[in-house]
Amino acid sequence: MKSYITLIAAASLGLLSACNQNDEPEVVGGPRDPMAAELANAAPVELPPSVKANKQFRCKDNSLFFVDYMSDDKTALLRTEKGGAATTLKAAEAGQPFTAEGGYTIDGSGDNVTITVPGKSAQACHV
C-alpha cells in the first residue's frame, strides 16, 4: 500500500515538472473592445438620489400626505395614498419650496410644512 502512495507522489511530481517554467506571465490576447474609446471619453455617471427621509403628514382638513425627501435636497415624492402613485416635485435650490406642474407645492422639509395639491388650497400639515 505504501509503495502505491510513493509511486503516485513520484508520478505527480513528474507531471508537475513538465509545466511551463517561464517566470513571465502569459498574456492571452482576446478580442479588442470596440467601445473602449467611447467609454474612456464618456461623461461620469451620476446616480439618482436615494431616499433621505419618509414622512407622513396630517393636514388641517384631516387629510394625509406621504412625502419622501431625497438625498439631493432638491427632490421630493408626494403621495396622497400610502401605496399610491408618487408625484415628483423639484426645488430650484436646496431649501426652496418643492413644486410640480399642475399646482403641487411643498413648502418646508421639517415636521411642519405647507402642502398644496390641485383642487385644494394650501394647508398647514405636521408629522
LUMTI-460226 format. One record per residue (C-alpha): x, y, z; residue in three letters; chain. Coordinates in steps of 0.1 Angstrom, whole numbers, always signed. Layout:
<node px="X" py="Y" pz="Z" aa="ALA" ch="A"/>
...
END
This chain:
<node px="+0" py="+0" pz="+0" aa="MET" ch="A"/>
<node px="+28" py="+24" pz="+9" aa="LYS" ch="A"/>
<node px="+46" py="+17" pz="-24" aa="SER" ch="A"/>
<node px="+14" py="+28" pz="-43" aa="TYR" ch="A"/>
<node px="+14" py="+61" pz="-25" aa="ILE" ch="A"/>
<node px="+51" py="+67" pz="-32" aa="THR" ch="A"/>
<node px="+46" py="+58" pz="-69" aa="LEU" ch="A"/>
<node px="+16" py="+82" pz="-72" aa="ILE" ch="A"/>
<node px="+35" py="+110" pz="-55" aa="ALA" ch="A"/>
<node px="+65" py="+105" pz="-78" aa="ALA" ch="A"/>
<node px="+42" py="+104" pz="-109" aa="ALA" ch="A"/>
<node px="+25" py="+137" pz="-97" aa="SER" ch="A"/>
<node px="+59" py="+154" pz="-93" aa="LEU" ch="A"/>
<node px="+69" py="+143" pz="-127" aa="GLY" ch="A"/>
<node px="+38" py="+157" pz="-143" aa="LEU" ch="A"/>
<node px="+41" py="+190" pz="-125" aa="LEU" ch="A"/>
<node px="+77" py="+193" pz="-136" aa="SER" ch="A"/>
<node px="+66" py="+193" pz="-172" aa="ALA" ch="A"/>
<node px="+47" py="+226" pz="-166" aa="CYS" ch="A"/>
<node px="+59" py="+259" pz="-181" aa="ASN" ch="A"/>
<node px="+89" py="+272" pz="-160" aa="GLN" ch="A"/>
<node px="+88" py="+306" pz="-176" aa="ASN" ch="A"/>
<node px="+86" py="+334" pz="-150" aa="ASP" ch="A"/>
<node px="+69" py="+359" pz="-173" aa="GLU" ch="A"/>
<node px="+31" py="+359" pz="-172" aa="PRO" ch="A"/>
<node px="+14" py="+346" pz="-202" aa="GLU" ch="A"/>
<node px="-9" py="+372" pz="-218" aa="VAL" ch="A"/>
<node px="-38" py="+357" pz="-237" aa="VAL" ch="A"/>
<node px="-50" py="+381" pz="-264" aa="GLY" ch="A"/>
<node px="-87" py="+385" pz="-267" aa="GLY" ch="A"/>
<node px="-109" py="+405" pz="-290" aa="PRO" ch="A"/>
<node px="-103" py="+443" pz="-288" aa="ARG" ch="A"/>
<node px="-131" py="+462" pz="-271" aa="ASP" ch="A"/>
<node px="-149" py="+482" pz="-298" aa="PRO" ch="A"/>
<node px="-163" py="+507" pz="-273" aa="MET" ch="A"/>
<node px="-131" py="+513" pz="-253" aa="ALA" ch="A"/>
<node px="-125" py="+548" pz="-267" aa="ALA" ch="A"/>
<node px="-162" py="+558" pz="-262" aa="GLU" ch="A"/>
<node px="-162" py="+545" pz="-226" aa="LEU" ch="A"/>
<node px="-129" py="+563" pz="-219" aa="ALA" ch="A"/>
<node px="-144" py="+596" pz="-231" aa="ASN" ch="A"/>
<node px="-178" py="+592" pz="-216" aa="ALA" ch="A"/>
<node px="-192" py="+617" pz="-191" aa="ALA" ch="A"/>
<node px="-192" py="+605" pz="-154" aa="PRO" ch="A"/>
<node px="-223" py="+587" pz="-144" aa="VAL" ch="A"/>
<node px="-244" py="+604" pz="-117" aa="GLU" ch="A"/>
<node px="-265" py="+581" pz="-96" aa="LEU" ch="A"/>
<node px="-301" py="+591" pz="-89" aa="PRO" ch="A"/>
<node px="-307" py="+604" pz="-54" aa="PRO" ch="A"/>
<node px="-317" py="+580" pz="-26" aa="SER" ch="A"/>
<node px="-345" py="+585" pz="-1" aa="VAL" ch="A"/>
<node px="-332" py="+606" pz="+28" aa="LYS" ch="A"/>
<node px="-364" py="+607" pz="+49" aa="ALA" ch="A"/>
<node px="-400" py="+594" pz="+47" aa="ASN" ch="A"/>
<node px="-426" py="+615" pz="+64" aa="LYS" ch="A"/>
<node px="-464" py="+612" pz="+69" aa="GLN" ch="A"/>
<node px="-482" py="+645" pz="+73" aa="PHE" ch="A"/>
<node px="-517" py="+651" pz="+87" aa="ARG" ch="A"/>
<node px="-531" py="+684" pz="+75" aa="CYS" ch="A"/>
<node px="-556" py="+708" pz="+89" aa="LYS" ch="A"/>
<node px="-585" py="+693" pz="+69" aa="ASP" ch="A"/>
<node px="-576" py="+658" pz="+84" aa="ASN" ch="A"/>
<node px="-561" py="+646" pz="+51" aa="SER" ch="A"/>
<node px="-529" py="+625" pz="+49" aa="LEU" ch="A"/>
<node px="-499" py="+631" pz="+27" aa="PHE" ch="A"/>
<node px="-469" py="+608" pz="+24" aa="PHE" ch="A"/>
<node px="-436" py="+625" pz="+14" aa="VAL" ch="A"/>
<node px="-402" py="+610" pz="+5" aa="ASP" ch="A"/>
<node px="-374" py="+636" pz="+7" aa="TYR" ch="A"/>
<node px="-345" py="+626" pz="-15" aa="MET" ch="A"/>
<node px="-308" py="+629" pz="-6" aa="SER" ch="A"/>
<node px="-301" py="+657" pz="-32" aa="ASP" ch="A"/>
<node px="-323" py="+681" pz="-11" aa="ASP" ch="A"/>
<node px="-340" py="+692" pz="-44" aa="LYS" ch="A"/>
<node px="-364" py="+664" pz="-49" aa="THR" ch="A"/>
<node px="-395" py="+652" pz="-30" aa="ALA" ch="A"/>
<node px="-420" py="+625" pz="-39" aa="LEU" ch="A"/>
<node px="-456" py="+632" pz="-28" aa="LEU" ch="A"/>
<node px="-483" py="+606" pz="-24" aa="ARG" ch="A"/>
<node px="-519" py="+612" pz="-15" aa="THR" ch="A"/>
<node px="-524" py="+575" pz="-6" aa="GLU" ch="A"/>
<node px="-500" py="+552" pz="+13" aa="LYS" ch="A"/>
<node px="-494" py="+529" pz="-17" aa="GLY" ch="A"/>
<node px="-504" py="+554" pz="-44" aa="GLY" ch="A"/>
<node px="-486" py="+568" pz="-73" aa="ALA" ch="A"/>
<node px="-460" py="+594" pz="-65" aa="ALA" ch="A"/>
<node px="-458" py="+629" pz="-79" aa="THR" ch="A"/>
<node px="-422" py="+642" pz="-83" aa="THR" ch="A"/>
<node px="-417" py="+677" pz="-70" aa="LEU" ch="A"/>
<node px="-384" py="+696" pz="-76" aa="LYS" ch="A"/>
<node px="-368" py="+727" pz="-59" aa="ALA" ch="A"/>
<node px="-346" py="+751" pz="-78" aa="ALA" ch="A"/>
<node px="-322" py="+752" pz="-49" aa="GLU" ch="A"/>
<node px="-319" py="+733" pz="-16" aa="ALA" ch="A"/>
<node px="-342" py="+749" pz="+10" aa="GLY" ch="A"/>
<node px="-366" py="+764" pz="-15" aa="GLN" ch="A"/>
<node px="-402" py="+751" pz="-20" aa="PRO" ch="A"/>
<node px="-407" py="+719" pz="-40" aa="PHE" ch="A"/>
<node px="-431" py="+724" pz="-70" aa="THR" ch="A"/>
<node px="-445" py="+703" pz="-98" aa="ALA" ch="A"/>
<node px="-468" py="+711" pz="-127" aa="GLU" ch="A"/>
<node px="-505" py="+710" pz="-120" aa="GLY" ch="A"/>
<node px="-503" py="+730" pz="-88" aa="GLY" ch="A"/>
<node px="-484" py="+708" pz="-64" aa="TYR" ch="A"/>
<node px="-463" py="+725" pz="-38" aa="THR" ch="A"/>
<node px="-445" py="+715" pz="-6" aa="ILE" ch="A"/>
<node px="-430" py="+744" pz="+14" aa="ASP" ch="A"/>
<node px="-406" py="+732" pz="+40" aa="GLY" ch="A"/>
<node px="-389" py="+699" pz="+48" aa="SER" ch="A"/>
<node px="-392" py="+696" pz="+85" aa="GLY" ch="A"/>
<node px="-420" py="+684" pz="+107" aa="ASP" ch="A"/>
<node px="-443" py="+713" pz="+98" aa="ASN" ch="A"/>
<node px="-449" py="+721" pz="+61" aa="VAL" ch="A"/>
<node px="-475" py="+737" pz="+39" aa="THR" ch="A"/>
<node px="-488" py="+714" pz="+11" aa="ILE" ch="A"/>
<node px="-508" py="+725" pz="-19" aa="THR" ch="A"/>
<node px="-524" py="+700" pz="-43" aa="VAL" ch="A"/>
<node px="-547" py="+706" pz="-73" aa="PRO" ch="A"/>
<node px="-583" py="+713" pz="-63" aa="GLY" ch="A"/>
<node px="-574" py="+723" pz="-27" aa="LYS" ch="A"/>
<node px="-559" py="+754" pz="-12" aa="SER" ch="A"/>
<node px="-526" py="+755" pz="+7" aa="ALA" ch="A"/>
<node px="-529" py="+739" pz="+41" aa="GLN" ch="A"/>
<node px="-506" py="+736" pz="+71" aa="ALA" ch="A"/>
<node px="-495" py="+700" pz="+78" aa="CYS" ch="A"/>
<node px="-475" py="+684" pz="+106" aa="HIS" ch="A"/>
<node px="-459" py="+650" pz="+113" aa="VAL" ch="A"/>
END
